[in-house]
């Protein structure tokens, strides 16, 4: 019976097999040089059947006899899987994966590749079987998103570079030492899973390199309990300082996309954390303030200094600011201690500071006292303070007046710079008109504060401008 002709493009595999059969053993190349002609033919036939989904006979000759119309297609598909080994074989594996939904099972190698792994295991004692199994394991190891418990894949993944290895969520939760649910929420929130959503029994896989990075970033962060130990101070003191602008800010969580690794690590703690480097930099600022002086003298620690100044109403925050401002310089660093507990001060320096700050406290007035001194209502004085016209200073004390005290120098400077209409009336300037402030404005002097400027009850003028305006007015002809 006369055979039917087939397209030339479908004969590439048959032609390649024909050339292979007529190649001397010493001239074999590629896969054939590794497994021999017989090994290549076995792989071609097996891979061709898997690629076409048609393998009804375990013998190539029998298949050709039973299905002569498809034999060339089987050899063509099989040869394409072996021609450029192993990349051509890996291409076949990816094509097999596209039909995974047609196979039974929930996940794993059998679901992804069908009967391929079983067949490779059966021929593992053959040279061509070992070569093919190695290429298969390499492909699976390079794709950690493939969930499997196959020993050959697990062994190869253990040998693979970190960027090619995967890790289950359960194991990953143990590695960074965080709660499983905390890690799961982070993975779901930021889409960190390589594969698996927790359904159908498939494990959730993470890239192992990402987990190791998170662990390294977590080692660079500390929570509040570790932070106050690092500072060498009590927890209560750290809590008091935490909400001031003195301490470094906590590390923000992963609120930006894509989040950096340190932000993800901060979220894994589930509570405020600080960068160890930031806290160490903060401590080094105080270490740099040490001025070693000759001579003896009793040395005291930072807590003792804080107790000495507490009678003036100073807390630890103000004491640390005094050190940073240079008003109290540490004289040494105590060995065997850490953080701020290392700071040692000469007692006479602390006593001198205590006396100086007490004197400062006695040399200031409250805003109410300043108002009485300036002869104005207290609400007028408070308005000048809010406008920055009458500056205030920080002095020891925890009363409501803290931070709103006025020095005698500030009052003297205020009187030299500004003048009110009531002060001018009392001096007899331009008579005793009730409209004196309006007359001064009409003369071209702009008030810096008052009813038409900011709603204050009393007008305030630059003294020099008023003096010049009055001098000009007195020289005008009648």
Secondary structure as UniProt FT lines:
FT   HELIX           8..11
FT   HELIX           12..21
FT   HELIX           25..27
FT   HELIX           30..52
FT   HELIX           60..66
FT   TURN            68..70
FT   HELIX           71..82
FT   TURN            83..86
FT   HELIX           87..97
FT   TURN            98..99
FT   HELIX           100..102
FT   HELIX           109..113
FT   TURN            114..115
FT   HELIX           116..122
FT   TURN            123..125
FT   HELIX           127..141
FT   TURN            144..145
FT   HELIX           151..159
FT   HELIX           162..164
FT   STRAND          166..168
FT   HELIX           169..175
FT   TURN            176..177
FT   HELIX           180..190
FT   TURN            200..201
FT   STRAND          205..207
FT   HELIX           208..218
FT   TURN            219..220
FT   STRAND          221..223
FT   HELIX           224..231
FT   HELIX           235..242
FT   HELIX           261..269
FT   STRAND          273..275
FT   HELIX           276..287
FT   TURN            288..289
FT   STRAND          299..301
FT   HELIX           302..310
FT   TURN            311..313
FT   HELIX           316..324
FT   TURN            325..326
FT   STRAND          332..333
FT   TURN            335..336
FT   HELIX           339..342
FT   STRAND          343..346
FT   HELIX           347..362
FT   STRAND          364..366
FT   HELIX           367..374
FT   HELIX           378..386
FT   TURN            387..388
FT   TURN            400..403
FT   STRAND          405..407
FT   HELIX           408..417
FT   STRAND          418..420
FT   HELIX           421..426
FT   TURN            427..432
FT   TURN            434..435
FT   HELIX           436..442
FT   TURN            443..444
FT   TURN            451..454
FT   STRAND          460..462
FT   HELIX           463..474
//
